[in-house]
Amino acid sequence: MSDELILHLSNSSNQSGQSSKIAKLEARLVGKASSAASSQPQHVQTQLNSWTVPAKFGGAADGLQESLVDSDDSDDDIRKYGVMLTAEDMILLYSGGAYLIQANTQKRRKVDEVCSPISVEQAEDSNFSGSTQTAAADARHKNTEPVDNNKLGGDVSKRKQSRGRANTSSGRGRGSRVSDQARNQSISPANGQVENSPCKDGLVKEQLGHDSSREDEGTSLRAKVSAMEEELKKSREEVSDSRNKCERLEKELKDIRDYEQQMKPKRMKVMSDLLVSVSKAERQEARMRVRQDSLRLGNIGVVRAGTIISEAWEDGQAMKDINAQLRSLLEMKEGIERQRKSLKKRPSGDLYRYALLKGFQKTTKVDMVKMVMILNLDKGEVADADGVNQEEDVLMQDEIFKSRLASIKREEEAVLRERDRHELEKGRLIREMKRIRDEDGSRFNNFQILNHRYALLNLLGKGGFSEVYKAFDLVEHRYVACKLHGLNAQWSEEKKQSYIRHAIREYNIHKTLVHRHIVRLWDIFEIDHNTFCTVLEYCSGKDLDAVLKATPILPEREARIIVVQIFQGLVYLNKRSQKIIHYDLKPGNVLFDEFGVTKVTDFGLSKIVEDNVGSQGMELTSQGAGTYWYLPPECFELNKIPLISSKVDVWSLGVLLYQMLFGRRPFGHDQSQERILREDTIIKARKVEFPSRPSVSNEAKDFIRRCLTYNQAERPDVLAIGQDPYVIYTKK
Ligand SMILES: Nc1ncnc2c1ncn2[C@@H]1O[C@H](COP(=O)(O)OP(=O)(O)OP(=O)(O)O)[C@@H](O)[C@H]1O
């Protein structure tokens, strides 16, 4: 606002109330009195707020514009006054004590006439500072078009929006430029219009100075905008690239899945073919090995006794040789023994007297064996036995016999060790022969794929009612053991049902068990009316029974680590909410995986401990066969229903450790199951005895004694025996 206008306004003392308002308005326009402006009555302020500062004021307009944007009332005001005017388009007119607002058409014309190039540029500059080109177009547009209230309203709100986004980049400091512009305007009271002051040279120069700095700013902003636009373009391209890639990958994935689905049966076929050819080679190799070994170790032959034909073992050549060697050594031993006896029978001093008779004065260097031969052949011929000390000779001869006997004994021991080794080999050979025979006789020996995923390979072994095959799971890609439970077709329907119930019960117990030292049960399915299959974790090592058959005594260190692992499995069974008694712990139910990790299997006889069971244990309602060497005395109780608990498994663990350390079971080792029952062997098993050899640590013996505590009440249960240092594994 020009100085003249300020003077004019300040001189109008008779219009004090209004003039103070004007002063405040002016101050607000020159950007000096924001505080004064804020004290304006709401009405006036709102009106001001409804003005839009011309775009050409660029940054200077921001101060005002900000207050417009900040005002929540502005939209209300637009609604209230029906139009929204811009300061550029309007002038403030004092007429007859009232202020009027009129359209500033003349100002526009004048500016267009005199400074049209500048104002257009300014408008453009301000457009950049205002961030949209539309605003520039608006600014130019307003100069030529009549005021359209509705349109103006729309423009204002558009600008408000664009301001809201962009005005942060333009500083409030530009308010001074607003005041400069304002000062370049004057009010002509005659026509009531605000005019731009004439564009004199100084002003133009000043204007040009400002314009050039604005131009610089504009240029840099333009550059920024174009860089940002470039970035935006790139980002858009990247987004579209990524989207394309994503679509391509999704399509590829789908193709792969389709292909995978298509290839699945083919892949399974290739895999099973490979496995089958490997298994066939293994079968062939196994049979060839058996043939070779049976030449050496023996074979099962048919023996006829009258009308009865039975099978009997016929030794192979190696066994025959060993036996012949043993026989020859035995004969030698007996010959020497005979000589020793005859030497002792001869009257004392006989040889000495004979020698004297023959004129021998002292012992000659005649070999004593030769002497014996001479004596035996013809006593009269001992002519040159000069000076023999008969007593000494007898002693020497006896010593020679003894020495020879000792040497024969050593030879014999070596041959016996060899024979034991052969016996073990023979045992393995017999088991392998049996396995091959079972495999040949099995109806599952032709590499079937069960349940569309388990490729049956070779038979691992046959139990009482089941065959266990090594198999490959074509879905999970791992080896498994398929246990095929066959119901005897001759059985009554009742027996079949009972067997199935039993197997399902076993499955239900076993399937919930997940522990490193317990064989996992993966699956169960029916094969036909009389057969079903359970799929177990495959343990490629031998079972403990086979280990003990090969090496009946294990070093204590090895035995202990096996016991500790079994014990950990038992602790797991007893820490579950539903406790389980295994009830059939024996070497055949302890398996080893390829790394030698011990795993307990076969839950066919296991018992679930009911919740309400007392401290003495639960009733043993279904005894099951069990294996008597490994069961505690309470299981043989006949007068009342036995009460059992995890103490049964503790007893079995003690028997297992004893067997591993001493190579025999503590009770009824040489007895059959039937004899154990008949002779009450376990009921009489009150005290455990330890052989003197091999030597075993006292800790091991103490642990075994605790496990084999006769009195059930005094025997610790699984969790209590866990306190024993022998099963708390610490490196010694
Ligand atoms: N998960 C397995 N992994 C590897 N071999 C196994 C597995 N389960 C069983 N076997 C082997 O299969 C053979 C037969 O096992 P099974 O449990 O049927 O026989 P068993 O215990 O001798 O008989 P039963 O259970 O009728 O008393 C055994 O030699 C055993 O070592």
The ligand as an SDF file (V2000), in Angstrom:
LIG
                    3D

 31 33  0  0  0  0  0  0  0  0999 V2000
   11.8510  -99.1420   12.9820 N   0  0  0  0  0  0  0  0  0  0  0  0
   12.6350 -100.1440   12.5830 C   0  0  0  0  0  0  0  0  0  0  0  0
   13.7250  -99.8800   11.8630 N   0  0  0  0  0  0  0  0  0  0  0  0
   14.5380 -100.8710   11.4810 C   0  0  0  0  0  0  0  0  0  0  0  0
   14.3220 -102.1600   11.7790 N   0  0  0  0  0  0  0  0  0  0  0  0
   13.2300 -102.4680   12.4830 C   0  0  0  0  0  0  0  0  0  0  0  0
   12.3330 -101.4900   12.9190 C   0  0  0  0  0  0  0  0  0  0  0  0
   11.3490 -102.0840   13.6150 N   0  0  0  0  0  0  0  0  0  0  0  0
   11.6160 -103.3820   13.6050 C   0  0  0  0  0  0  0  0  0  0  0  0
   12.7450 -103.6280   12.9380 N   0  0  0  0  0  0  0  0  0  0  0  0
   13.3720 -104.9340   12.7240 C   0  0  0  0  0  0  0  0  0  0  0  0
   12.4160 -105.7900   12.1690 O   0  0  0  0  0  0  0  0  0  0  0  0
   12.5080 -107.0530   12.7430 C   0  0  0  0  0  0  0  0  0  0  0  0
   11.1440 -107.5040   13.1990 C   0  0  0  0  0  0  0  0  0  0  0  0
   10.6470 -106.5890   14.1150 O   0  0  0  0  0  0  0  0  0  0  0  0
    9.4020 -106.9110   15.0180 P   0  0  0  0  0  0  0  0  0  0  0  0
    9.2280 -105.8150   15.9830 O   0  0  0  0  0  0  0  0  0  0  0  0
    8.2450 -107.2940   14.1830 O   0  0  0  0  0  0  0  0  0  0  0  0
    9.9580 -108.1970   15.6200 O   0  0  0  0  0  0  0  0  0  0  0  0
   10.0750 -108.7400   17.0580 P   0  0  0  0  0  0  0  0  0  0  0  0
   10.1710 -107.6240   18.0280 O   0  0  0  0  0  0  0  0  0  0  0  0
   11.2020 -109.6920   16.9740 O   0  0  0  0  0  0  0  0  0  0  0  0
    8.7030 -109.5000   17.1500 O   0  0  0  0  0  0  0  0  0  0  0  0
    7.4790 -109.2400   18.0760 P   0  0  0  0  0  0  0  0  0  0  0  0
    7.2440 -107.7790   18.0730 O   0  0  0  0  0  0  0  0  0  0  0  0
    6.4140 -110.0020   17.4170 O   0  0  0  0  0  0  0  0  0  0  0  0
    7.9170 -109.7760   19.3750 O   0  0  0  0  0  0  0  0  0  0  0  0
   13.5150 -106.9660   13.8690 C   0  0  0  0  0  0  0  0  0  0  0  0
   14.7070 -107.5410   13.4320 O   0  0  0  0  0  0  0  0  0  0  0  0
   13.7300 -105.5220   14.0660 C   0  0  0  0  0  0  0  0  0  0  0  0
   15.0790 -105.2380   14.3720 O   0  0  0  0  0  0  0  0  0  0  0  0
  1  2  1  0
  2  3  1  0
  2  7  2  0
  3  4  2  0
  4  5  1  0
  5  6  2  0
  6  7  1  0
  6 10  1  0
  7  8  1  0
  8  9  2  0
  9 10  1  0
 10 11  1  0
 11 12  1  0
 11 30  1  0
 12 13  1  0
 13 14  1  0
 13 28  1  0
 14 15  1  0
 15 16  1  0
 16 17  2  0
 16 18  1  0
 16 19  1  0
 19 20  1  0
 20 21  2  0
 20 22  1  0
 20 23  1  0
 23 24  1  0
 24 25  2  0
 24 26  1  0
 24 27  1  0
 28 29  1  0
 28 30  1  0
 30 31  1  0
M  END
$$$$
